[in-house]
Amino acid sequence: VEHRLLRRFYADRPNERWVADITFIPTAQGWLYLSVIMDLYSRLIVGWAMDKKPSQELATLALEMSLGRRAKPVGLLLHTDQGVQYRTARYQALLAQNDIQPSMSRKGNCHDNAAMESFFHTLKTEHVRHQKYRTFDEARQSLFDYIEVFYNRQRRHSYLAYMTPFEYERLHAVS
């Protein structure tokens, strides 16, 4: 899969460019893995999933959530790193079935997915580092609240003229 995003971390319309990645969150029960997909148009987190393993199923669930929440994308590019989760036949078939053009970072180059890395930095700096999760369920609820309540609907972005991702999309009548 080619590196098609070419560090163009912007989009002129919704569902033009999405970025995805997986990170891990510490809990007393072990690592909880979080897969996230962001629309570069508004920085809205359009899909996410959590599990105890960084599996192909985790990445697929986040993609399925994204596709279920958005109008059928036309000409969408989805950029990921070269993680095994994104290279599986099932994941690539789901992209093909939805006419999504895959793009992958160059090997070992986190800067090729800087927008997603920036989101994870923000999540961990603003939220996770202040928590001590005892259980997976506690972490799941906390991360849900951060993404769906705070990040998408309350957190303002200088990139979006100090609007939230949700406000930016509503203002521009996005489906």
C-alpha positions as CSV (number, residue, x, y, z in Angstrom):
1,V,0.0,0.0,0.0
2,E,1.4,3.4,-1.0
3,H,1.9,6.5,1.1
4,R,-0.8,8.6,-0.5
5,L,-1.5,11.1,2.3
6,L,1.9,12.7,1.9
7,R,1.5,14.6,5.2
8,R,-1.4,16.6,3.9
9,F,-3.2,16.8,7.2
10,Y,-6.1,18.8,6.0
11,A,-9.2,18.2,3.9
12,D,-11.5,20.5,1.9
13,R,-14.6,18.5,2.7
14,P,-15.7,15.8,5.1
15,N,-15.0,12.2,4.3
16,E,-12.1,13.2,2.1
17,R,-9.2,12.1,4.3
18,W,-9.4,10.0,7.5
19,V,-6.4,9.0,9.6
20,A,-6.4,6.0,12.0
21,D,-4.1,4.4,14.6
22,I,-4.0,2.4,17.8
23,T,-2.7,3.4,21.2
24,F,-2.6,1.7,24.6
25,I,-3.9,2.9,27.9
26,P,-2.6,1.6,31.2
27,T,-5.0,0.1,33.7
28,A,-4.5,-2.0,36.9
29,Q,-5.8,-5.0,34.8
30,G,-3.3,-4.5,32.0
31,W,-3.2,-2.5,28.8
32,L,-6.4,-1.4,27.1
33,Y,-6.0,-0.8,23.4
34,L,-7.8,2.1,21.7
35,S,-8.3,2.3,17.9
36,V,-9.4,5.7,16.6
37,I,-10.3,7.2,13.2
38,M,-10.3,10.9,12.7
39,D,-11.7,13.0,9.9
40,L,-9.1,15.6,8.9
41,Y,-11.7,18.0,7.8
42,S,-13.0,18.8,11.3
43,R,-10.7,16.7,13.5
44,L,-13.9,14.8,14.6
45,I,-13.3,11.3,15.9
46,V,-15.7,9.4,13.6
47,G,-15.0,6.0,15.0
48,W,-13.2,4.2,17.8
49,A,-13.1,0.8,19.5
50,M,-11.4,-0.6,22.6
51,D,-10.2,-4.1,23.5
52,K,-7.6,-6.0,25.6
53,K,-5.6,-6.9,22.4
54,P,-4.5,-4.7,19.5
55,S,-6.1,-7.1,17.1
56,Q,-7.3,-6.8,13.5
57,E,-10.9,-7.0,14.9
58,L,-10.2,-3.8,17.0
59,A,-9.2,-1.8,13.9
60,T,-12.2,-3.3,11.9
61,L,-14.7,-2.3,14.6
62,A,-13.4,1.3,14.6
63,L,-13.8,1.4,10.8
64,E,-17.2,-0.1,10.9
65,M,-18.3,2.5,13.5
66,S,-17.0,5.3,11.2
67,L,-18.8,3.9,8.2
68,G,-22.0,3.6,10.2
69,R,-21.9,7.2,11.4
70,R,-21.1,8.9,8.1
71,A,-22.7,9.3,4.8
72,K,-21.2,6.9,2.2
73,P,-17.8,8.4,1.5
74,V,-16.9,9.2,-2.1
75,G,-13.2,9.4,-2.9
76,L,-12.2,8.8,0.7
77,L,-8.5,8.2,1.6
78,L,-7.8,6.4,4.9
79,H,-4.3,6.7,6.2
80,T,-2.8,4.4,8.8
81,D,0.6,3.2,9.8
82,Q,1.9,-0.2,8.7
83,G,0.5,-2.1,11.6
84,V,-0.5,-5.6,10.9
85,Q,-4.1,-4.8,11.9
86,Y,-4.4,-2.6,8.8
87,R,-2.7,-5.0,6.4
88,T,-5.0,-8.0,6.9
89,A,-7.1,-9.2,4.0
90,R,-10.3,-8.6,5.9
91,Y,-9.5,-4.9,6.6
92,Q,-8.3,-4.3,3.1
93,A,-11.5,-6.0,1.8
94,L,-13.7,-3.7,3.9
95,L,-11.9,-0.7,2.5
96,A,-12.4,-2.0,-1.1
97,Q,-16.1,-2.7,-0.5
98,N,-16.6,0.9,0.5
99,D,-14.4,2.4,-2.2
100,I,-11.9,3.7,0.3
101,Q,-8.4,4.3,-1.0
102,P,-5.8,3.0,1.5
103,S,-2.7,4.9,2.4
104,M,0.1,3.9,4.8
105,S,3.0,5.7,6.4
106,R,6.5,4.8,5.4
107,K,8.0,2.2,7.6
108,G,9.0,3.5,11.0
109,N,8.0,7.1,10.2
110,C,5.5,8.4,12.9
111,H,5.5,11.9,11.3
112,D,3.6,10.5,8.3
113,N,0.6,10.1,10.7
114,A,1.3,13.2,12.8
115,A,-2.4,14.3,13.1
116,M,-3.3,11.0,14.7
117,E,-0.2,11.0,16.9
118,S,-1.2,14.6,18.0
119,F,-4.6,13.4,19.0
120,F,-3.1,10.6,21.1
121,H,-0.7,13.1,22.7
122,T,-3.6,15.4,23.6
123,L,-5.7,12.5,25.0
124,K,-2.9,11.3,27.2
125,T,-1.7,14.7,28.3
126,E,-5.1,16.3,29.0
127,H,-6.9,13.2,30.3
128,V,-5.2,9.8,30.7
129,R,-2.2,10.9,32.8
130,H,-4.5,12.3,35.4
131,Q,-6.3,9.0,35.8
132,K,-5.5,5.7,37.6
133,Y,-7.8,3.2,36.0
134,R,-8.5,0.2,38.2
135,T,-10.5,-1.8,35.6
136,F,-10.9,-2.0,31.9
137,D,-14.5,-0.9,32.2
138,E,-13.5,2.2,34.2
139,A,-11.1,3.1,31.4
140,R,-13.6,2.4,28.7
141,Q,-16.2,4.7,30.3
142,S,-13.6,7.4,30.9
143,L,-12.3,7.3,27.3
144,F,-15.9,7.2,25.9
145,D,-16.6,10.4,27.9
146,Y,-13.4,12.1,26.7
147,I,-14.0,11.3,23.0
148,E,-17.7,11.6,22.6
149,V,-18.6,14.3,25.2
150,F,-15.4,16.4,25.6
151,Y,-13.2,16.1,22.5
152,N,-15.9,16.0,19.8
153,R,-18.4,18.4,21.4
154,Q,-16.5,20.7,23.9
155,R,-12.8,20.9,23.1
156,R,-12.1,23.9,20.9
157,H,-9.3,23.8,18.2
158,S,-7.3,26.7,17.0
159,Y,-7.2,24.8,13.6
160,L,-11.0,25.1,13.5
161,A,-11.2,28.9,14.3
162,Y,-11.7,27.9,18.0
163,M,-14.7,25.8,17.3
164,T,-15.3,22.2,18.4
165,P,-15.2,19.5,15.8
166,F,-19.0,19.0,16.2
167,E,-19.7,22.7,15.9
168,Y,-17.4,23.0,12.8
169,E,-19.3,20.2,11.0
170,R,-22.7,21.5,12.0
171,L,-21.8,25.0,10.8
172,H,-20.7,23.6,7.5
173,A,-23.9,21.4,7.2
174,V,-22.0,18.1,7.1
175,S,-23.6,14.7,7.1
